[in-house]
């Protein structure tokens, strides 16, 4: 065995694969690509192996991706915090509850117009929705009417839930895990406007109220229940107090509104009081008490 001969052969092979400039100087060969014959038989890098990424063992990577991917976009787009709109996916502009669609659209337009004129380097109080149709579409549409960026946190469901066309493309996200979607709803929001809705709306409302009540979200949250007649029929908060299930002061965690003007005033007042001079971090993810 001749080591010198082996070295010469390797150098010759490398030379054959290198490029020669016009001046005759050879350039290093580019690294072999996935399609290069020299890669045949080599295992895929783990983070490029889709079969592995779809396995239960890689679940933690998928969860982490649904944290890091939105985070990178929020930073790039300078989204500091949000105003979240919840409500039914079945509320349509021309339907029997069309008033709520139009009110959500107008309220989102007004809050976006106001926030766009704030003297701040980042984007404050960006309208955010669940990304689907109905009230979610109305909120994103209103923000777009005002020329603002708007967030859609969509999730794959068997029906109803497809991203609406009014979401800012760079801020349109598709989630697999409900709890990661909930994280981004809760921890960037400085205000929550809840229009009439079904199980999903009730779920999001109760989760936010619980996090604020228990101070797991250590921040002042403006929570508005829009449409007092609906909410007082669906949820008997006074009965919860009467039966000792919540404290009387827990009723101060939210307010009712029945028109766009009143709701906008509550938002403007609360956001100005608690948040205009704070939160320099972008995005401003809420802290927890413990």
C-alpha positions as CSV (number, residue, x, y, z in Angstrom):
1,X,0.0,0.0,0.0
2,X,1.4,3.4,-1.1
3,X,0.2,6.3,1.1
4,X,1.7,8.8,-1.4
5,X,-0.3,7.3,-4.2
6,X,-3.5,7.5,-2.2
7,X,-2.9,11.2,-1.4
8,X,-2.2,11.9,-5.1
9,X,-5.4,10.2,-6.1
10,X,-7.4,12.2,-3.6
11,X,-5.9,15.5,-4.8
12,X,-6.6,14.5,-8.4
13,X,-10.2,13.7,-7.7
14,X,-10.6,17.0,-5.9
15,X,-9.0,18.9,-8.8
16,X,-11.4,17.3,-11.2
17,X,-14.3,18.5,-9.1
18,X,-12.9,22.1,-8.7
19,X,-13.6,25.0,-11.0
20,X,-10.9,26.9,-13.0
21,X,-11.1,30.6,-13.4
22,X,-10.0,32.3,-16.6
23,X,-6.6,33.1,-15.1
24,X,-6.0,29.4,-14.5
25,X,-6.3,29.5,-10.8
26,X,-8.3,26.6,-9.4
27,X,-11.1,27.2,-7.0
28,X,-12.1,24.8,-4.2
29,X,-14.9,22.4,-5.2
30,X,-18.4,23.2,-3.8
31,X,-19.6,20.9,-1.0
32,X,-21.6,17.9,-2.3
33,X,-25.4,18.5,-2.4
34,X,-28.1,16.1,-1.4
35,X,-28.4,15.0,-5.0
36,X,-24.6,14.5,-5.4
37,X,-23.6,10.9,-6.1
38,X,-21.2,11.3,-3.2
39,X,-24.2,11.7,-0.8
40,X,-25.8,8.5,-1.8
41,X,-25.9,6.2,1.2
42,X,-25.5,9.0,3.7
43,X,-28.3,9.4,6.3
44,X,-30.4,12.6,6.2
45,X,-29.7,15.3,8.8
46,X,-32.2,14.8,11.6
47,X,-33.7,18.2,11.2
48,X,-34.3,17.6,7.5
49,X,-35.9,14.2,8.0
50,X,-39.6,14.8,7.6
51,X,-40.4,11.2,8.5
52,X,-38.7,11.7,11.8
53,X,-40.2,15.1,12.4
54,X,-43.7,13.7,12.1
55,X,-43.1,11.1,14.8
56,X,-44.2,11.2,18.5
57,X,-40.5,11.5,19.5
58,X,-40.2,14.8,17.6
59,X,-43.3,16.3,19.2
60,X,-41.2,18.6,21.4
61,X,-39.5,20.0,18.3
62,X,-42.9,20.7,16.6
63,X,-44.2,22.5,19.7
64,X,-41.0,24.6,20.0
65,X,-41.4,25.5,16.3
66,X,-44.9,26.9,17.0
67,X,-43.2,29.2,19.6
68,X,-40.1,30.2,17.7
69,X,-41.6,30.7,14.2
70,X,-44.3,33.3,15.3
71,X,-41.7,34.9,17.6
72,X,-39.3,35.5,14.8
73,X,-42.0,37.1,12.7
74,X,-43.3,39.3,15.5
75,X,-39.8,40.6,16.0
76,X,-39.2,41.2,12.3
77,X,-42.5,43.0,11.9
78,X,-41.9,45.0,15.2
79,X,-45.2,43.8,16.7
80,X,-45.0,44.7,20.3
81,X,-48.5,43.8,21.6
82,X,-52.0,43.1,20.4
83,X,-55.7,43.7,20.9
84,X,-57.4,40.3,20.4
85,X,-60.9,39.9,18.9
86,X,-62.9,36.7,19.7
87,X,-66.3,35.8,18.4
88,X,-68.3,33.3,16.3
89,X,-67.0,32.0,13.0
90,X,-70.7,31.8,12.0
91,X,-71.4,35.6,12.2
92,X,-71.6,36.9,8.6
93,X,-71.8,40.4,7.3
94,X,-75.2,39.8,5.6
95,X,-76.5,37.3,8.2
96,X,-79.0,37.7,11.1
97,X,-76.2,38.8,13.4
98,X,-74.5,41.0,10.8
99,X,-74.6,44.0,13.2
100,X,-71.8,42.3,15.2
101,X,-69.7,41.7,12.1
102,X,-70.0,45.3,11.1
103,X,-69.3,46.6,14.6
104,X,-66.2,44.4,15.0
105,X,-64.9,45.6,11.6
106,X,-65.5,49.3,12.6
107,X,-64.0,48.9,16.1
108,X,-60.9,47.2,14.6
109,X,-60.6,50.0,12.1
110,X,-60.8,52.6,14.8
111,X,-58.3,51.0,17.2
112,X,-55.9,50.4,14.3
113,X,-56.2,54.0,13.1
114,X,-55.5,55.2,16.7
115,X,-52.5,52.9,17.2
116,X,-51.0,53.8,13.9
117,X,-50.8,57.4,15.0
118,X,-49.0,56.7,18.3
119,X,-45.5,58.1,18.6
120,X,-43.8,54.7,19.0
121,X,-41.1,52.9,17.1
122,X,-42.8,49.5,17.2
123,X,-46.3,48.4,16.3
124,X,-48.6,48.8,19.3
125,X,-52.0,47.2,19.9
126,X,-52.1,45.3,16.6
127,X,-55.5,43.7,15.9
128,X,-55.2,40.0,16.3
129,X,-57.9,37.3,15.6
130,X,-58.1,33.5,15.3
131,X,-57.6,34.0,11.5
132,X,-60.9,32.4,10.3
133,X,-64.2,33.7,9.1
134,X,-67.0,35.6,10.9
135,X,-66.0,38.0,13.7
136,X,-62.3,37.0,13.1
137,X,-62.6,38.1,9.5
138,X,-64.3,41.3,10.5
139,X,-61.5,42.2,12.9
140,X,-58.7,41.6,10.3
141,X,-60.8,43.4,7.7
142,X,-61.3,46.5,9.8
143,X,-57.5,46.7,10.6
144,X,-56.8,46.4,6.9
145,X,-59.3,49.2,6.2
146,X,-57.2,51.5,8.4
147,X,-54.0,50.5,6.5
148,X,-52.5,48.6,9.5
149,X,-50.8,45.2,10.0
150,X,-53.1,42.6,11.4
151,X,-52.4,39.1,12.9
152,X,-54.2,35.8,12.2
153,X,-53.6,32.8,14.4
154,X,-55.2,30.1,12.4
155,X,-55.6,26.5,13.4
156,X,-56.4,23.5,11.2
157,X,-60.0,22.2,11.8
158,X,-62.2,19.9,9.9
159,X,-64.6,22.7,9.0
160,X,-65.0,26.5,9.1
161,X,-61.4,27.4,9.9
162,X,-59.5,28.7,6.8
163,X,-57.4,31.8,6.9
164,X,-59.4,34.8,5.8
165,X,-57.9,37.1,3.0
166,X,-57.5,40.2,5.2
167,X,-54.6,39.0,7.4
168,X,-51.2,40.5,6.8
169,X,-49.4,37.7,4.9
170,X,-46.3,38.0,7.1
171,X,-48.4,37.7,10.2
172,X,-50.6,34.7,9.2
173,X,-49.8,31.6,11.2
174,X,-51.1,28.1,11.0
175,X,-51.1,26.1,14.3
176,X,-51.4,22.4,15.0
177,X,-51.4,22.7,18.8
178,X,-54.3,24.6,20.4
179,X,-52.2,25.4,23.5
180,X,-49.5,27.1,21.4
181,X,-52.1,29.2,19.6
182,X,-53.6,30.1,23.0
183,X,-50.1,31.1,24.3
184,X,-49.8,33.7,21.5
185,X,-53.4,35.0,22.1
186,X,-52.8,35.4,25.8
187,X,-49.2,36.6,26.2
188,X,-49.1,39.4,23.7
189,X,-52.6,40.8,24.3
190,X,-53.2,44.0,26.2
191,X,-56.9,43.9,25.5
192,X,-59.6,41.4,24.6
193,X,-62.9,42.2,22.8
194,X,-65.3,39.2,22.9
195,X,-68.2,39.2,20.6
196,X,-71.1,36.7,20.8
197,X,-69.8,33.2,20.0
198,X,-70.0,29.5,20.8
199,X,-67.8,26.9,22.5
200,X,-64.6,28.3,21.1
201,X,-65.3,31.8,22.1
202,X,-66.4,30.8,25.6
203,X,-63.3,28.7,26.0
204,X,-61.0,31.6,25.1
205,X,-62.9,34.0,27.3
206,X,-62.8,31.8,30.4
207,X,-59.1,30.9,29.9
208,X,-58.2,34.6,29.8
209,X,-60.3,35.5,32.8
210,X,-58.8,32.6,34.7
211,X,-55.2,33.6,33.9
212,X,-55.9,37.2,34.9
213,X,-57.8,36.3,38.0
214,X,-55.0,34.0,39.2
215,X,-52.4,36.5,38.1
216,X,-50.7,33.9,35.9
217,X,-50.8,36.8,33.5
218,X,-49.2,39.5,35.5
219,X,-50.6,42.5,33.6
220,X,-53.6,44.7,33.3
221,X,-55.9,43.3,30.7
222,X,-58.8,45.3,29.2
223,X,-61.6,42.7,28.7
224,X,-64.8,43.9,26.9
225,X,-67.8,41.7,26.4
226,X,-69.6,43.1,23.4
227,X,-73.3,42.7,23.3
228,X,-74.5,42.8,26.9
229,X,-77.9,41.2,26.2
230,X,-76.3,38.1,24.7
231,X,-73.7,37.7,27.4
232,X,-76.0,38.3,30.4
233,X,-78.4,35.6,29.0
234,X,-75.6,33.1,28.2
235,X,-73.5,33.6,31.4
236,X,-75.0,34.5,34.8
237,X,-72.0,36.0,36.5
238,X,-74.1,37.3,39.4
239,X,-75.2,33.7,40.1
240,X,-71.5,32.7,40.3
241,X,-71.0,35.3,43.0
242,X,-74.2,34.4,44.8
243,X,-73.1,30.7,45.0
244,X,-69.6,31.7,46.1
245,X,-67.9,30.4,43.0
246,X,-66.2,33.7,42.3
247,X,-65.5,36.7,44.4
248,X,-67.6,39.9,43.9
249,X,-64.4,41.8,42.8
250,X,-63.9,39.3,40.0
251,X,-66.8,41.1,38.2
252,X,-64.3,44.0,37.8
253,X,-62.2,41.8,35.4
254,X,-64.4,42.7,32.5
255,X,-66.8,45.4,31.2
256,X,-69.8,45.3,28.9
257,X,-70.2,47.4,25.7
258,X,-73.1,47.7,23.2
259,X,-71.8,50.1,20.7
260,X,-68.5,50.9,18.9
261,X,-68.0,54.3,20.5
262,X,-68.3,52.9,24.0
263,X,-66.0,50.0,23.3
264,X,-63.4,52.2,21.7
265,X,-63.4,54.6,24.6
266,X,-62.8,51.7,27.0
267,X,-59.9,50.4,24.9
268,X,-58.3,53.8,24.4
269,X,-58.6,54.7,28.1
270,X,-57.3,51.4,29.4
271,X,-54.5,51.0,27.0
272,X,-53.3,54.6,27.5
273,X,-53.5,54.3,31.3
274,X,-51.6,51.1,31.6
275,X,-49.5,50.5,28.6
276,X,-48.4,53.5,26.6
277,X,-45.4,54.3,28.7
278,X,-44.3,50.7,29.4
279,X,-43.2,47.5,27.7
280,X,-40.1,48.4,25.6
281,X,-39.6,44.7,24.7
282,X,-40.7,43.5,21.2
283,X,-42.7,41.4,21.3
284,X,-43.9,42.2,24.9
285,X,-44.6,38.7,26.2
286,X,-46.4,38.9,29.5
287,X,-44.7,37.9,32.8
288,X,-46.2,35.4,35.2
289,X,-46.6,35.9,39.0
290,X,-45.0,32.5,39.8
